[in-house]
Amino acid sequence: MTEETNETIKEFKSANNKSLTFLESELRKIRTGKATPDMLDGVLVDYYGSMTNLSKIANIGTLDGRTLTVQPWEKSILGACAKAIINANLGLAPQDNGEMLIITIPMLTEERRKELAKIARAEGEQAKVSVRNNRKDAMDYIKELKNDGLSEDDAKTAEAEIQDVTNNFVKKIDSIIDAKEADIMKI
């Protein structure tokens, strides 16, 4: 293969790795019944007039497998933090003890577990679509190179390599989703 086709495949792999990283970050936001600080990643607090990520203004930790703690660096924003958590629609109810917020994670019902597994599968499908779009872009670029004088054999080899990489990333996505579903369904 030529240097250009190798570079194309390298960029293709890099784009797919970004898709995997995004998928994993989205899956961390899906509750599994265990308390993890990642559950509060998307929570934005009105902090002196600007919307700030909760993790930037407070320590978030776990007491045990079912309890989160949020300890803001300034006690005056405890109420704003509690309001932001409630408004984030995570199904969590923080308790304010004057020092920190204590959040007990409720047990998931079977119906909710199935719903969360369905959401995880949908995230996986989005990642697969992203990988397929990356494949299409790489294949189109190989066709352009072919029109610009790339040999037929080099083009076929590059296309086969791109398809192999695609298949490997789809398998990785499937295994990540299967692991997340098993985690969600575990009581």
Secondary structure, DSSP 8 states (H G I E B T S, - for coil): --HHHHHHHHHHHHHHHHHHHHHHHHHHTS--SS--GGGGTT-EEEETTEEEEHHHHEEEEEEETTEEEEEESSGGGHHHHHHHHHHTTSS--EEE-SS-EEEE-----HHHHHHHHHHHHHHHHHHHHHHHHHHHHHHHHHHHHHHTT--HHHHHHHHHHHHHHHHHHHHHHHHHHHHHHHHHH--
